[in-house]
Amino acid sequence: MPKLLFICSQNRWRSLTAERLFDGHLTHEARSAGTEPGARVRVTAGHLGWADVIFVMEKKHADRLRAKFSDELRGKPLVNLRIPDDYQFQDPALVALLRERLRTYFGVEPEPLTALAAV
């Protein structure tokens, strides 16, 4: 089962929303973390070691990961979703944007994304 890690700054809105999209997913596992000291869950080498694919919301997140965890990132796909910090947790516009960007990455929309039923 592929393991997906979603990263934003504070792990409160964007990356946590992305993680929740995969709650109960049949073929993927997901976790999330943040790059900043005050993050709800701060990214560690262990998170990166666990993940098969790492998704960041902005280029600055990829830059921070590369600066601090270059060894742990070696050989792992690092995908920039290009989602600005303009959304609240589970914002329907954020959910739609995440679905669109993940569809682009996976080629098809990963289903079932059980959290979408609540939106």
SEZAZA-43109 format. One record per atom (N, C-alpha, C, O): y negated, z, x. Coordinates in steps of 0.05 Angstrom, whole numbers, plus 5000, padded with zeros to 4 digits. Each point is the difference from the previous one (the first is absolute). Last residue first. Example, Ala and Ser with C-alpha at 12.3 -4.5 7.8 and 13.67 -1.06 7.14 Angstrom:
REM SEZAZA-43109
504551425257 497650015016 497850144985 497850045010 513749954996 497650004982 497650005018 500050135021 
This chain:
REM SEZAZA-43109
466850504633 497349905003 499349824976 497749895000 510950525016 498150204992 497149905000 498250134989 509249355042 500450044971 497950204989 499349984977 501749845117 498349814986 500250034970 498249924985 507150575080 497450124994 498249814984 498150094988 510749645044 500050164976 497350124993 499450054977 504449085070 498050195010 499450184976 498249954984 510949445041 497950094981 498150185014 500850185016 500049035029 500450134974 502450185002 501749965017 490649415045 502350195000 500250144973 498150114990 498048895025 499150274994 502450195001 502049954986 497849185076 500350064971 499050284996 499950165019 498849525065 500749744989 500450024970 499549804985 497650905081 502949984993 500849734990 502449944999 488350235023 501750075023 502949964995 501549895016 492349954914 499549815022 501950065024 501149825011 498850794918 501349754992 499849795021 501949865006 493250925005 502950055007 501649764991 502049935013 488950064966 500349995029 502950045008 501049865018 496850224889 499449735010 500649985030 501349815009 499451044951 502149824991 499749725011 501849875009 491350745008 502450065015 502349824992 501449895018 490950064931 499549885026 502450055018 500849835015 499350564900 500249714997 499649875028 501549815006 497351124989 502849944995 500449694999 501949905011 489350414994 501450045026 503049934996 501149875018 493650124905 499249785018 501450025027 500749805011 500550914926 501449754992 499349765018 501749835005 498351185031 498149824987 501449754993 501349875017 502350935031 501249864977 498049844984 500549944976 494650665092 502950004997 500949884973 499050084979 491749575055 501150264996 503049984998 501149784997 491849515056 501650074977 500950295000 500150135021 495449315048 498349984976 501450094975 499049964978 502549835127 500050274989 498150024976 498150155000 507148925033 497950185007 500250274985 501550024981 505949245053 499150124975 497950215007 500750205013 505749175041 497249934995 499050114973 498949854984 510150195066 499649914972 497249944992 499549884979 506750125115 497450084990 499749894971 499849764997 509150485069 498849814981 497450124989 499950234990 508249835091 497650154991 498349814984 498949805010 512050295032 497949854986 497750184991 500550214989 505750015098 499850054971 497849824988 497949985011 504550105085 502149874985 499950044970 501849904985 492850785069 501249785014 502449894983 501850154993 492650654990 499649764985 501549755011 500349804986 499551075056 501550034975 499749744983 501849954983 493450125099 502950005005 501550004974 502049854997 488550244999 500949735008 503049985005 501249804993 491950884966 502949994997 501149725009 501849894987 488750385014 501450265003 503049975001 501350185013 492749064978 498850175021 501750255005 500250095023 502149324905 500649885027 499050175023 501250025020 496650254891 502950035006 500749885027 501550135015 489749754955 500650295006 502950045006 500750155019 496748994953 498950065027 500550295008 500750055023 501749684890 501849875020 499050075028 501650065018 492950204913 502450175000 502049895020 501350155014 490749374970 499550255016 502550185000 500450145020 499649064928 500349955028 499650255017 501550055019 501550094879 497849875014 500749975030 501750135010 504750214928 498149904980 497749855013 498949824988 511850265046 497450145001 498149884980 500349774992 511050295027 497849874987 497550175003 500150244994 510349635053 497650174997 497849834989 499349795010 512350224999 497649844997 497750194995 500250194984 508050205034 500749735008 497649815001 499849825017 500651324994 499349754985 501249755013 500349985024 500550945013 501549974975 499649724988 501949894989 493150375087 502849965007 501749964976 501949845001 489150374987 500249735010 502949945008 501049774997 496951104974 499649814978 500549715010 501449854987 498750835078 502350014983 499849814976 502049874993 490750275065 501949825012 502650004984 501349794998 490350464945 501150105025 501949795012 500649794987 490850374933 502149845012 500850115027 498450105016 497750494901 499049855024 502449865013 502150125004 495350244894 502349995019 499049835023 499449764996 493850464951 501950154984 502650035016 501150225003 490049625054 501849864981 501950194986 500850205011 491949935059 500150134974 501849874980 499950074976 498749575114 500950285002 500250154974 501750174997 499848755005 497850195006 501050295001 502050074987 503249114989 499350015029 498150215007 499750075024 508349894894 497249935007 499550025030 501450145014 507649654914 498750195017 497249905006 499349774993 510950054945 497249945007 498950225018 501050235000 509049264961 498550245006 497249915007 499449775003 510449784950 497249995009 499050295005 500750194986 508749104998 499050275001 497149985010 499449835016 507549414932 498150085021 499450304997 499950114978 505949414960 500649875026 498250075022 500349905023 499450444883 502849975006 500649895028 502250055011 489550594948 500649735006 502949975009 501050185015 493550634960 502349914985 500849715005 501749894986 488950295045 501650234989 502349894984 499549844981 493249645061 502849985008 501750234992 502450025007 488149924979 501049764988 503049975006 501449864984 493650845056 500950064972 501049754986 501750024983 494449915104 502550145001 501150044972 502449964996 489149675010 502049815009 502850145001 501949884991 490750674991 500649824977 502149805007 501949954984 495150595085 501650164982 500649834974 502250024990 492049615075 502850015010 501850164981 502449934997 488350014977 501349735004 502950035009 501849894986 493550954997 499649804979 501749755005 501949954986 498250845073 499550124973 500049794978 500650064977 499949945126 502650024986 499650144973 501650174992 491749565079 500450274990 502650054986 500750234994 497148905048 498550205015 500950284992 500850165017 506449094971 497149974996 498750235015 501350125018 509349384971 498050165015 497249934990 499349774997 512250144980 497349924993 498050195012 500350244998 510749435015 498050215005 497249884994 499349805011 512049994967 497249915001 498150235003 500350204986 510849485026 498250234998 497149915005 499449895022 510749644943 497649995017 498150234994 499650084977 511249915012 497650004983 497550005018 499650195015 
